[in-house]
Amino acid sequence: MQNRVWLITGCSSGFGREIALAAAAAGDRVMATARRPAALSDLAEHEHIRTTTMDVTDPDSIARAVKATLDAYGRVDVLVNNAGSLVLGAVEEITMAELREQLEVVFFGAAEVTKAVVPLMRAQGSGTIVQMSSLGGRKTYPAFGAYHAAKWALEGFSETLATELAPLGVRVLIVEPGAFRTEFNNNKYVTRELPAYDATAGATRRFTRELEGAEPNDPVKGVAAILAALDSAKPPLRLLLGDDAVDGLREHHAALLAEVAEWEHLSRSTAI
């Protein structure tokens, strides 16, 4: 599984940077991208890493980055859609412009990059698309409405894509981290605040501030888990990362199943 070519978005920090370093350390070749290439100057010094600009909200920028990867390496074996952002605020507090911006980066950006690479992998008959989602792509919290909307869209898009590409030799891995000690939480955009939501969205805002620098998970260990899943004979469609992600999803699914059971009699009353 060595000598793969990786194209990774959002490599200026966090998971993107750590995945680039881990892949290069394993002997693979990497095209690391970011909106600001100056943030990648240290990565560019690595013998197995090249860098280029990619703004996932700009189709021309995406096309140039894919071309640069093909010019450098001739193929793409692993695409990692890691570029992201976080708009934090209650649904009423978020403007439509803020909501659209969140979706442009987290969903439409990832979708555009994916669609640029899928034809290459289909022609190769091989490849893996890694979609960096979140526990927030499966369950919700107050103040994360815009982020959840984008991640839930990405999850549905990616699960469908997986079924379409599996017969063609291309895999999809949806990664769902909990809270990791990266710059992601520090770089969030916080909307206006309405007093009516102090106990819900406000409580989430306060919690995220308290969590800054105290997140329970190590991104280096998270990346090691991603690479282990990719190298396994039968990788999962979804990979949760962190105790908080596993425990949170189990609790959420238990509540969903309990509600299904409670209302099953009414749900089944619609048969002709």
C-alpha positions as CSV (number, residue, x, y, z in Angstrom):
1,M,0.0,0.0,0.0
2,Q,3.0,2.3,-0.3
3,N,3.9,4.7,-3.1
4,R,0.4,6.1,-3.2
5,V,-0.2,9.6,-4.4
6,W,-2.3,11.8,-2.0
7,L,-4.1,15.0,-2.8
8,I,-5.1,16.7,0.5
9,T,-7.0,19.9,1.1
10,G,-6.7,22.1,4.1
11,C,-3.1,21.3,5.0
12,S,-2.2,24.6,6.8
13,S,-2.9,22.9,10.2
14,G,-4.7,20.1,12.0
15,F,-5.7,16.9,10.4
16,G,-4.6,18.0,6.9
17,R,-1.1,18.7,7.9
18,E,-0.7,15.6,10.0
19,I,-2.1,13.4,7.3
20,A,0.4,14.9,4.8
21,L,3.3,14.2,7.2
22,A,2.2,10.7,8.0
23,A,1.7,9.8,4.4
24,A,5.1,11.1,3.4
25,A,6.7,9.4,6.3
26,A,5.2,6.1,5.0
27,G,7.0,6.7,1.7
28,D,4.0,8.0,-0.2
29,R,3.9,11.1,-2.3
30,V,1.8,14.0,-1.3
31,M,0.3,17.1,-2.9
32,A,-0.6,19.3,0.1
33,T,-2.9,22.3,-0.6
34,A,-4.2,25.3,1.2
35,R,-5.7,28.7,0.3
36,R,-2.5,30.4,1.5
37,P,0.5,28.5,0.2
38,A,2.8,30.4,2.6
39,A,1.3,28.3,5.4
40,L,2.8,25.2,3.7
41,S,6.4,26.4,3.4
42,D,7.7,23.9,5.9
43,L,5.8,21.0,4.3
44,A,7.3,21.9,1.0
45,E,10.8,21.1,2.4
46,H,9.9,17.4,2.8
47,E,11.2,15.3,-0.1
48,H,7.9,13.5,-0.6
49,I,5.6,16.5,-0.3
50,R,4.8,19.1,-2.9
51,T,2.5,22.0,-2.3
52,T,0.1,24.1,-4.3
53,T,-2.8,26.6,-3.8
54,M,-6.3,25.4,-3.6
55,D,-9.4,27.3,-2.6
56,V,-12.2,24.8,-2.5
57,T,-14.8,27.5,-3.2
58,D,-13.1,28.3,-6.5
59,P,-13.6,25.7,-9.3
60,D,-10.7,27.1,-11.3
61,S,-8.4,26.8,-8.3
62,I,-9.5,23.2,-7.8
63,A,-8.8,22.4,-11.5
64,R,-5.3,23.9,-11.3
65,A,-4.5,21.9,-8.1
66,V,-5.6,18.7,-9.7
67,K,-3.6,19.4,-12.8
68,A,-0.6,20.3,-10.7
69,T,-0.9,16.9,-8.9
70,L,-1.1,15.0,-12.2
71,D,1.8,17.0,-13.7
72,A,3.9,16.1,-10.6
73,Y,2.9,12.5,-10.0
74,G,0.7,11.3,-12.9
75,R,-2.2,10.0,-10.8
76,V,-4.2,10.5,-7.6
77,D,-4.7,7.4,-5.3
78,V,-6.0,9.1,-2.2
79,L,-8.1,12.2,-2.0
80,V,-8.6,13.7,1.4
81,N,-11.2,16.4,1.7
82,N,-10.2,18.1,4.9
83,A,-10.7,21.8,4.3
84,G,-13.3,23.2,6.6
85,S,-14.7,25.9,8.8
86,L,-17.1,26.3,11.7
87,V,-19.9,28.9,11.9
88,L,-21.3,28.8,15.5
89,G,-24.7,30.2,16.3
90,A,-28.4,29.3,16.7
91,V,-30.4,29.0,13.5
92,E,-32.1,32.3,14.1
93,E,-28.8,34.0,14.8
94,I,-27.2,32.8,11.6
95,T,-27.7,35.0,8.5
96,M,-28.4,33.4,5.2
97,A,-25.0,34.6,3.9
98,E,-23.3,32.9,6.8
99,L,-25.2,29.7,6.2
100,R,-24.4,29.7,2.5
101,E,-20.7,30.4,3.3
102,Q,-20.6,27.4,5.7
103,L,-22.1,25.1,3.0
104,E,-19.8,26.5,0.3
105,V,-16.7,25.4,2.2
106,V,-17.7,22.3,4.0
107,F,-20.1,20.7,1.6
108,F,-20.0,22.2,-1.9
109,G,-16.2,22.6,-1.7
110,A,-15.7,19.0,-0.8
111,A,-18.2,17.9,-3.5
112,E,-16.5,20.0,-6.2
113,V,-13.1,18.5,-5.3
114,T,-14.5,15.0,-5.2
115,K,-16.2,15.4,-8.6
116,A,-12.9,16.7,-10.1
117,V,-11.0,13.5,-8.9
118,V,-13.7,10.8,-9.4
119,P,-13.2,10.5,-13.2
120,L,-9.4,9.9,-12.6
121,M,-10.0,7.2,-10.1
122,R,-12.7,5.6,-12.2
123,A,-10.3,5.5,-15.1
124,Q,-7.6,3.9,-12.9
125,G,-10.0,1.4,-11.5
126,S,-8.7,2.2,-8.0
127,G,-8.5,4.9,-5.4
128,T,-9.9,6.1,-2.1
129,I,-11.8,9.2,-1.2
130,V,-11.5,10.3,2.4
131,Q,-14.2,12.7,3.5
132,M,-13.3,14.4,6.8
133,S,-16.7,14.7,8.4
134,S,-17.4,14.8,12.2
135,L,-19.5,13.3,15.0
136,G,-21.6,16.4,14.1
137,G,-22.3,14.7,10.8
138,R,-24.4,12.1,12.7
139,K,-25.8,13.9,15.7
140,T,-26.6,17.6,16.6
141,Y,-25.9,20.2,19.2
142,P,-27.4,23.7,19.7
143,A,-25.5,26.4,17.8
144,F,-24.1,24.0,15.3
145,G,-27.0,24.1,12.9
146,A,-25.0,25.5,9.9
147,Y,-22.2,23.1,10.5
148,H,-24.5,20.1,10.9
149,A,-26.4,21.0,7.7
150,A,-23.1,21.0,5.8
151,K,-21.7,17.8,7.4
152,W,-25.0,15.9,7.1
153,A,-25.1,16.8,3.4
154,L,-21.6,15.6,3.0
155,E,-22.4,12.3,4.7
156,G,-25.4,11.6,2.5
157,F,-23.5,12.6,-0.6
158,S,-20.5,10.4,0.4
159,E,-22.5,7.3,1.4
160,T,-24.3,7.4,-2.0
161,L,-21.0,7.9,-3.8
162,A,-19.6,4.9,-2.0
163,T,-22.3,2.6,-3.4
164,E,-21.8,4.0,-6.9
165,L,-18.0,3.7,-6.9
166,A,-17.6,0.3,-5.1
167,P,-18.2,-1.8,-8.3
168,L,-15.6,0.4,-10.0
169,G,-12.8,-0.3,-7.6
170,V,-12.9,3.1,-5.8
171,R,-13.5,3.3,-2.0
172,V,-15.0,6.0,0.2
173,L,-14.0,6.5,3.9
174,I,-16.0,8.9,5.9
175,V,-14.0,10.0,9.0
176,E,-16.0,11.2,12.0
177,P,-13.8,12.7,14.7
178,G,-14.9,13.9,18.1
179,A,-13.1,16.9,19.7
180,F,-9.4,17.0,18.7
181,R,-6.6,19.3,19.9
182,T,-6.2,21.3,16.6
183,E,-6.8,24.9,15.7
184,F,-10.3,24.1,14.4
185,N,-12.2,25.2,17.5
186,N,-9.9,28.3,17.9
187,N,-10.7,29.5,14.4
188,K,-14.5,29.3,14.6
189,Y,-16.7,32.1,13.4
190,V,-19.2,33.1,16.1
191,T,-22.4,34.8,14.9
192,R,-24.5,37.5,16.7
193,E,-26.0,36.4,20.0
194,L,-29.7,36.7,20.9
195,P,-30.6,36.5,24.6
196,A,-33.5,34.0,23.9
197,Y,-30.9,31.3,23.1
198,D,-28.5,31.9,26.0
199,A,-29.5,28.5,27.6
200,T,-29.0,26.5,24.4
201,A,-26.7,28.0,21.7
202,G,-25.2,30.2,24.4
203,A,-24.3,27.2,26.5
204,T,-22.6,25.6,23.5
205,R,-20.6,28.8,22.8
206,R,-19.4,28.8,26.4
207,F,-18.5,25.2,26.3
208,T,-16.5,25.5,23.1
209,R,-14.6,28.4,24.7
210,E,-13.8,26.3,27.7
211,L,-12.7,23.4,25.4
212,E,-10.1,25.5,23.5
213,G,-6.8,23.8,24.1
214,A,-8.4,21.1,26.3
215,E,-9.8,18.8,23.6
216,P,-9.5,15.2,24.7
217,N,-8.1,13.7,21.4
218,D,-4.6,13.7,19.8
219,P,-4.6,14.4,16.0
220,V,-1.4,12.4,15.5
221,K,-3.2,9.3,16.9
222,G,-6.3,10.2,14.9
223,V,-4.3,10.2,11.7
224,A,-2.6,6.9,12.6
225,A,-6.1,5.4,13.0
226,I,-7.1,6.7,9.6
227,L,-4.1,5.2,7.9
228,A,-4.7,1.9,9.7
229,A,-8.2,1.9,8.4
230,L,-7.1,2.7,4.8
231,D,-4.5,-0.1,4.9
232,S,-7.0,-2.7,6.2
233,A,-8.3,-5.4,3.9
234,K,-11.9,-4.4,4.5
235,P,-12.0,-0.7,5.6
236,P,-15.2,0.7,7.1
237,L,-17.5,3.2,5.3
238,R,-17.4,5.3,8.5
239,L,-14.6,5.6,11.1
240,L,-15.4,7.3,14.4
241,L,-12.4,8.8,16.2
242,G,-12.3,9.3,19.9
243,D,-14.1,8.1,23.0
244,D,-16.4,11.1,22.8
245,A,-17.4,10.2,19.2
246,V,-18.1,6.5,20.0
247,D,-19.9,7.2,23.2
248,G,-21.9,10.1,21.7
249,L,-23.0,8.2,18.7
250,R,-24.0,5.1,20.8
251,E,-26.1,7.4,23.1
252,H,-27.7,9.1,20.1
253,H,-28.6,5.9,18.3
254,A,-30.1,4.4,21.5
255,A,-32.3,7.4,21.8
256,L,-33.3,7.1,18.1
257,L,-34.2,3.5,18.4
258,A,-36.2,4.1,21.6
259,E,-38.3,6.7,19.8
260,V,-38.9,4.3,16.9
261,A,-40.1,1.7,19.3
262,E,-42.3,4.2,21.2
263,W,-44.1,5.4,18.1
264,E,-43.9,2.2,16.0
265,H,-47.6,1.5,16.4
266,L,-48.5,4.9,14.8
267,S,-45.7,4.6,12.2
268,R,-47.1,1.3,11.0
269,S,-50.7,2.5,10.9
270,T,-50.4,3.9,7.3
271,A,-50.6,0.6,5.4
272,I,-53.3,0.4,2.7
